[in-house]
Amino acid sequence: MQPIIEVKDLSRIFKIKGKWGLGPSKIVEALRGISFQVKTGEIFGLLGPNGAGKTTTLKILTTLLAPTNGQAHVLGFNTFGQEKQIRPRINFIFGGEKGFYWRLNAVETLTFFSDLYEIPPAIQAQRIPKLLDLVGLSAIDAKREIETYSKGMKQKVQIARGLVNDPEVIFYDEPSIGLDPVSAKNFREIVKQLASRGKTIILTTHYMAEAEELCDTIAVIDQGRILTCDSTANIVAGLSDESATLHVSVTALTAEKKSVLDRIRSEYPVAVTPAGEDRVDLRIHFPSQAAAREKSAALFSELEALELHIEKPTLEQAYLNLIQHRNPDGVASIPNH
Amino acid sequence: MITFPTGFRIAYSHVLFTFRRLMMVFILVVQPVFFVVLTWLIYRHSALPNLGGRMILSAGLTTLWSGIVFSSLSDMERERMMGTLEMVFASTRGLLGSMIPKVLGNLLLCTLPLVVIFIGITYILRFPVRVADPVNTVLSGAVLVLCLFSISLCLSCVFALSRQSRVLMNAFEFPIFTISGFVFPVVFLPAGLRFFSYLSPLTYPVQLLRSALLGPEGFFSWPILFWISLGILLLFFGLAVLAFHRLDKIVRLSGTLSLN
């Protein structure tokens, strides 16, 4: 399938001048020659620590920044030089509480941005109520000034605003930052719905569970370089280390169970968490999956376990493993699978 | 259903947004009252003819500057602070396509303080207003407003480029009022300062309106002022279009569009 986004050797340098142009200027290399592709209809995640270059990448792709070197193509057009062909067909949302005209209500906001995208009023009249419905904003709330909204409601307006021009590619920069669990779940459902309608979505987030649930492909970026870019499943499988965590739930710890626990503790790290009045959760960290499997049957009987399972490797583990093993130049020492 | 062109719809949204700011009550109603009082204090003991006309001009011109130019520049800065500048910039219409309706919206908002000034001077303070040449006054007013409109666009482009323009703007506002004849005719200025009046592009459209409403003031004649003002209008409008076109590339190279 033809990629809808193509990034090749992209770099961006910022020259930060001293106040009033005086004093020494500082050079910041935000991107150092990154390359990746995004396929049509894909949910593509850009993960990385703060200052890794995620937002800079998104700003170049959304035609808000020029690259210093390299090229970025969206929908087949160069983001610097052919932006007029790109802008009507994409949209973006940056997280946080900025990006609003506080004294307009949701309907007025969507109307204003629809006008900026030159959407004919007849289409606006049909589309705006549908967008409000999609994000779950009631007709009464939609007539209140945005200033009075909660963070979750503001984010709903942002999501709707990002869809006023029915974009083919949508960029989300940390969209669920600060959202409560219900609002964050609603957001994920909307993203899935949009992807099912064929929209291509580029997402940056610090929430690994969110990225794992949503993204088909993930690029991990750090210090302006891509450490890995692969399908989410491959990253989780390939970059999780060999270690395994055995999760054991037991009833109250008797003297016998405590002595078993002391014996295990002498060999492996154990975390004990009370889980109710008469129940304790143990998380035993083994150096390998094989060791965890080997010990599990014996532990099950010795501890009279209520429940026992080996925890599945997660994107979070893979991500931490990758970031912790990078060398000072920002290059991962773990091979890309 | 009547469908207005997109530009007017954007202007309407802008007026709606602006009108809901409490600060606008001050700018649209309280500030013109201050201007009326200020011009009354300046002119009340004057022996000059047509004091009502002079007061309306002084208060009206400063109001037009604040309402069209200063408000438009503040809008640009507000967009950056609110984080909407990038969204407007990357939309189909782009920055120029949204700034023109916004300046138009500010122009529409200006009619309210002008009415306040007119009522204050003619009905409350009871200063009669005589218009020397009504047709030329209307024409001059239109040229002046369009000049302010074009200058606003040019300056808002500078504001989009630099985050420190506001300080310069605040520093230059009162010198501009003085040298360009906003409060009193430039011929009243000392000869040394008058040199700066000739340099200011605002002097000519302002003097154009002054000479149409009050009669000749010893500067250039009305027809000369008209052609110079028309030239200034076209020059600044052309500069604004060119500047916004260049701006699209420059801000992306410099990365100064947002606060972060």
HADDOCK unambig.tbl for C-alpha pairs under 7 A between the chains (distance, minus, plus):
assign (segid A and resid 63 and name CA) (segid B and resid 90 and name CA) 6.76 0.50 0.50
assign (segid A and resid 64 and name CA) (segid B and resid 86 and name CA) 6.95 0.50 0.50
assign (segid A and resid 64 and name CA) (segid B and resid 90 and name CA) 6.70 0.50 0.50
assign (segid A and resid 64 and name CA) (segid B and resid 252 and name CA) 5.86 0.50 0.50
assign (segid A and resid 65 and name CA) (segid B and resid 252 and name CA) 4.18 0.50 0.50
assign (segid A and resid 65 and name CA) (segid B and resid 253 and name CA) 6.40 0.50 0.50
assign (segid A and resid 65 and name CA) (segid B and resid 255 and name CA) 6.03 0.50 0.50
assign (segid A and resid 66 and name CA) (segid B and resid 252 and name CA) 4.92 0.50 0.50
assign (segid A and resid 66 and name CA) (segid B and resid 253 and name CA) 5.10 0.50 0.50
assign (segid A and resid 87 and name CA) (segid B and resid 90 and name CA) 6.03 0.50 0.50
assign (segid A and resid 87 and name CA) (segid B and resid 91 and name CA) 5.98 0.50 0.50
assign (segid A and resid 87 and name CA) (segid B and resid 92 and name CA) 5.86 0.50 0.50
assign (segid A and resid 88 and name CA) (segid B and resid 91 and name CA) 6.64 0.50 0.50
assign (segid A and resid 88 and name CA) (segid B and resid 92 and name CA) 5.16 0.50 0.50
assign (segid A and resid 98 and name CA) (segid B and resid 82 and name CA) 5.60 0.50 0.50
assign (segid A and resid 98 and name CA) (segid B and resid 83 and name CA) 5.15 0.50 0.50
assign (segid A and resid 99 and name CA) (segid B and resid 82 and name CA) 5.60 0.50 0.50
assign (segid A and resid 99 and name CA) (segid B and resid 83 and name CA) 4.35 0.50 0.50
assign (segid A and resid 99 and name CA) (segid B and resid 84 and name CA) 4.49 0.50 0.50
assign (segid A and resid 100 and name CA) (segid B and resid 82 and name CA) 6.36 0.50 0.50
assign (segid A and resid 100 and name CA) (segid B and resid 84 and name CA) 6.33 0.50 0.50
assign (segid A and resid 103 and name CA) (segid B and resid 17 and name CA) 5.79 0.50 0.50
assign (segid A and resid 103 and name CA) (segid B and resid 20 and name CA) 6.35 0.50 0.50
assign (segid A and resid 104 and name CA) (segid B and resid 17 and name CA) 5.92 0.50 0.50
assign (segid A and resid 112 and name CA) (segid B and resid 10 and name CA) 6.24 0.50 0.50
assign (segid A and resid 112 and name CA) (segid B and resid 13 and name CA) 6.30 0.50 0.50
assign (segid A and resid 115 and name CA) (segid B and resid 6 and name CA) 5.95 0.50 0.50
assign (segid A and resid 115 and name CA) (segid B and resid 10 and name CA) 6.55 0.50 0.50
assign (segid A and resid 116 and name CA) (segid B and resid 91 and name CA) 5.95 0.50 0.50
assign (segid A and resid 116 and name CA) (segid B and resid 92 and name CA) 6.17 0.50 0.50
assign (segid A and resid 116 and name CA) (segid B and resid 93 and name CA) 5.44 0.50 0.50
assign (segid A and resid 117 and name CA) (segid B and resid 91 and name CA) 5.70 0.50 0.50
assign (segid A and resid 117 and name CA) (segid B and resid 92 and name CA) 4.72 0.50 0.50
assign (segid A and resid 117 and name CA) (segid B and resid 93 and name CA) 6.28 0.50 0.50
assign (segid A and resid 118 and name CA) (segid B and resid 6 and name CA) 6.85 0.50 0.50
assign (segid A and resid 118 and name CA) (segid B and resid 92 and name CA) 6.84 0.50 0.50
